[in-house]
Amino acid sequence: VNSQLFCMDVEQIGRRFKGRISFWGEIDRQHVLPFGTAAECRAAVGRVRRALDDGTGGLIAQCEWGVSNPPENIQAVFEAWEMPREELQKRHG
């Protein structure tokens, strides 16, 4: 499902559909990516992964960015997607 996860309650979506359908793991490109810090971008990835990633392929890592997004935010997003789930949880709750 290609959805705007940050326009919805991603945790509720996860409770209802985690493990049943696959999600395109959109990170908020209107607020977090252009205006957040690198730490906030990593936390956003952590939030999506906690809510939707059950380790069986139900979440597709994704990041769409524009010219106004700081390169360090894009780097932080990709680093967080590549991080093992257990390590991401230790670092970013």
C-alpha positions as CSV (number, residue, x, y, z in Angstrom):
1,V,0.0,0.0,0.0
2,N,1.4,3.4,-1.0
3,S,0.1,5.6,1.8
4,Q,1.0,8.9,3.5
5,L,1.7,7.2,6.8
6,F,2.3,10.5,8.7
7,C,-1.2,11.8,7.7
8,M,-2.6,8.8,9.6
9,D,-2.1,7.1,12.9
10,V,0.7,4.8,11.8
11,E,0.6,2.8,15.1
12,Q,-3.1,2.1,14.6
13,I,-2.5,1.1,11.0
14,G,0.2,-1.3,12.2
15,R,-2.1,-2.8,14.8
16,R,-4.7,-3.5,12.2
17,F,-2.6,-4.5,9.2
18,K,1.0,-5.4,10.2
19,G,1.9,-8.8,8.8
20,R,-1.1,-8.8,6.5
21,I,-0.2,-6.4,3.8
22,S,3.0,-4.6,2.7
23,F,3.5,-0.9,3.1
24,W,5.6,1.6,1.1
25,G,7.5,3.2,4.1
26,E,6.9,6.8,3.3
27,I,8.7,9.3,5.7
28,D,7.0,12.7,6.0
29,R,8.3,14.6,3.1
30,Q,6.3,17.8,3.9
31,H,7.6,18.4,7.4
32,V,10.2,16.0,8.8
33,L,12.5,15.6,5.8
34,P,12.7,19.3,4.8
35,F,12.5,20.9,8.3
36,G,13.4,18.2,10.9
37,T,16.9,17.4,12.2
38,A,18.8,14.3,11.2
39,A,17.8,12.8,14.6
40,E,14.1,13.5,13.9
41,C,14.4,11.8,10.5
42,R,16.0,8.7,12.2
43,A,13.2,8.7,14.8
44,A,10.6,8.9,12.0
45,V,12.0,5.8,10.4
46,G,12.1,4.1,13.8
47,R,8.4,5.0,14.3
48,V,7.4,3.5,10.9
49,R,9.5,0.4,11.4
50,R,8.2,-0.2,15.0
51,A,4.6,0.1,13.7
52,L,4.8,-1.9,10.5
53,D,8.0,-4.0,10.2
54,D,7.5,-7.5,11.4
55,G,10.6,-8.8,9.6
56,T,8.6,-10.7,6.9
57,G,8.8,-8.1,4.1
58,G,5.7,-6.1,5.1
59,L,7.5,-2.8,4.8
60,I,9.4,-1.3,1.8
61,A,12.1,1.2,2.7
62,Q,11.4,4.4,0.8
63,C,12.3,8.1,0.9
64,E,11.2,10.8,-1.5
65,W,13.0,14.1,-1.3
66,G,13.0,17.5,-3.0
67,V,15.7,20.1,-3.5
68,S,14.9,21.7,-0.1
69,N,15.7,18.6,1.9
70,P,19.1,18.8,3.7
71,P,21.4,16.1,2.5
72,E,22.2,15.1,6.1
73,N,18.5,14.3,6.6
74,I,18.4,12.0,3.5
75,Q,21.5,10.3,4.7
76,A,20.0,9.8,8.2
77,V,16.9,8.2,6.7
78,F,18.8,5.7,4.6
79,E,21.2,4.9,7.5
80,A,18.1,4.2,9.7
81,W,16.5,2.0,7.1
82,E,19.7,-0.1,6.8
83,M,20.1,-0.4,10.6
84,P,19.0,-3.8,12.1
85,R,15.7,-3.4,13.8
86,E,17.1,-4.3,17.2
87,E,19.8,-1.7,17.0
88,L,17.4,1.0,15.8
89,Q,15.2,0.3,18.8
90,K,18.1,0.6,21.2
91,R,19.2,3.9,19.7
92,H,15.8,5.5,18.9
93,G,13.3,3.8,21.2
